[in-house]
Amino acid sequence: MTDEQLDLLEFNGHIQQVRRAVAVGQSQEAADQLRAALALWRGPVMSGGGGPVVEAAGAVLEERRLGAAEQLFELRLSLGESGELIGDLRTLIAQHPLRESLRGHLILALYRSGRQAEALAEYAKVRELLVEELGIDPSAQLTKLYEDILRASPELAGPAARPVSVAAPPAPPSAEAAAPDARRSEQAGLGSSRFPTLASLHGAPCTLPPGIPDFTGRERELAEVLDACRQDAGEGPRVVAIDGMGGCGKTSLAVRTAYQLAEEYPDGQLYADLRGFTPGEKPQRPAATLSGLLRTLGVAADSIPDDEAGLIGLWRATLTGRRLLLLFDNALDAGQVLPLLPSSTECLVLVTSRARLLDLDGADWISLGVMEPQESRAMLADILGDGRVTREPEAAAELAELCGHLPLALRLAVARLRNRPRWTVRYLVERLEDETRRLDELSAGERSVAATLSLSYKALEPELQGAFCLLGLHPGAEVDVYSAAALLETGVRDAEDMLEDLLDMHLLVQNDPGRYAFHDLVRTYALSLGEGRSGREAREADGRLLGYYTAATEAACTLLFPSRRSLQVDAPATAYALPPMRREDRTLEWFDRESAGVQTLLARGGHEDSPQLVFALARNASFHLNLRGRFAEFEVVCRAGLIATRSIGDPLLICQTLNNLGVACWKLGRLNEAVEAAEEALDWARKAGGPDDETVALGLLGIAHYALGNLARSYDYTTQAVGELKGGDRTKLPQQQAEDLNNVGTVCLALGQYDQALDAARQAIDLCRAFRFPEQEALAWTTLALAYCGNGAFEEAESSLSRALNTGSSCPDEVLVLICAVSSDLCDRRGDTRRSQKQEAMALQLLNSTISPQRRSRVDNVLALKHNRNGRYEEALRLHERAFTCAEGMGYRVEMAHALDGMAVAAGHLELPDAAGYRERADMLFEAMGVPPEGRRTP
């Protein structure tokens, strides 16, 4: 028996032990057995052996090794490990880059280690690799993991981590009395919660306040602070400062840290509240703080100087050679702290402040944000009781969200529930959903979120107080320096300085450079302050934003949509600086970021004095939303613009807005509403003598009636639209001309008029080439290919589709998905099965929620054709049924007819009783639409 065989027997034995351990829930034993099994591996199995049989056997064994490694990582994750797995996982992934389970373990380990950005980047990396190498998306499991991370799902929280390896403070005399608190803290993964209170350690003074027995979460931040405290101090004392917004738990974390480090500073642990943000009190002067600290250290009162310089000298001399931990809590500014710093390198200074005290040279700053969702849940369970949280898990998650995952707000919410035992968590959630009352609800006794935030606000200069209130009116989730400058009526750099000052005070947060955001409760507080301002001030601020966003979106649309018609709108120009709009990609990113704020600004109204600006902004927004396939939002802004144009009374502006509204309704599949909007637009255009707008309305009516199955009317409208421009200036509305020609081709295909379709498509191609409209050109090549198919000229059709694919490769999914579907069908007709399957896979991959329902139903019908042709009737029936359901929901009779026609074929071969009914309904629809038999040959 060979060594390899002996090792294999031992490996198998360990794997059997693993199965037994897992079966009885002994995860640690299972992990140990897997480590032993994997330790037997010394390199590739049967390396150097030859022949396919040996290679196959080696591959099988290698798969078993990988399976064992994956199971070990999974067990270690379940045992609370995370960061220590990352290096080993990366090494194994480098050898097996397409192994999705390994990627999943790495992503989860990164996320649990507090490296969310790296976890998301890892998903993007594997997705790109899978698409490039295999042409597939990540598995459903990996995709769900990615989505859960984006939602910060509590399900991703690992088990309690092992206690941090630091010296624990000695237990108080009554250990039994403290046991329940200790158990709760140990369950949170933070070691013992038993603290001495105002006592002394080894005879040294300790004036630290008592720690919170139910301190929960903050494992990552605690480890970060402890690590910073243990770094080499250099030539001065070690200074570690914790900053964060009011109520985020800075003091609790600092006290927790101080107790963890207490034994490392045997000469004492001193605490001083500097009262920088204490209700009704002035900040503590350094002289008063030093005097109290010296008395604590045993210095006689008559030996303590009266002047500050003398106090500082005595303080530093007293601390020479001593190892003390000093906690200076609630500092207002660096001026309070600098005189308190010892000269001894043996001392550690912890500072907490709402502001980042940049003048504390050499300090390590650690910013404390809100809690992670899983930490919020743990806090609720620990304080309120796990039973109540378990009974209402969704309500508990919503409660944490409404509290903004702010520890103070969570504790106050729990206090309300504990004082109202009949209240359910859901009941409190419903009360908190009223934003106007939320801050009132988050109070208990003298403590409240509003009072805490008020201290930060009152510490601001008057100019910053005004800016803070105005910024609460900003409609976006984030604020950039340009919109802030418009809102605050100041220059960009001055606006940035104010935003940075508010950031330093933790009244704003910053996720990306140059972009600022409110915590939800802080925004609510800012709005509550703004209620005291005059309505005129708020309207003027809103008006400035309206002017700014109109000008900014106009500049963006000029770059992104150069062929759109320019309009002379009688509206005042904004005097404020605009962000640079030089690169298309960055301009589109800007539009994406600002879109939600623009829509909120339009939706909240109050702009009756500026209807021109509302119309212009709504028009600009509609171009972007249409491009992004966000059709429901597209319709909403069109309706806002329509209200404004009716107020203005300009018939051509009304006409254009109605045309845009018709396009939105068409893309949402609301075909009758599209017809109504286009008919009214046509009426306004003819009354006002607007031939360009008349052409747009005719084209929209043509394509809407096509979908509704009114093919004769559709043909009339589309040919009228083309006729309006025929013989005229080709530079006039060239993109509209191209769209109308493509619509003519589509209608002619449905009517079986293939030669006319060929002619329309060729004209569209010439126009698109002259003016560089790649999307319309790609669609025209597709129409040409379908017309060739109708005439049986498959070689010419294939050549046309090749041109369509080349032209449409960089086009939106809405265009590319149809090209791929038609290409799949044609390749199948030509006998190129492999390419046909590849094109079908690509079409299905592109068939996402941004694709219009009209396109989805058409693509499904096209893809189903080849399955019927090749005897795959179940798949054909499934796709045709899906197409029919989608088409029927919007009354898209053309695709309903094609779907029923295909369903009849598939059901007939499958000998299903519905086949005759499908055939009868398809024939009735085709006949009612006037489609001849030859019109049914192509989709």
Disulfide bonds with the S-S distance in Angstrom:
none
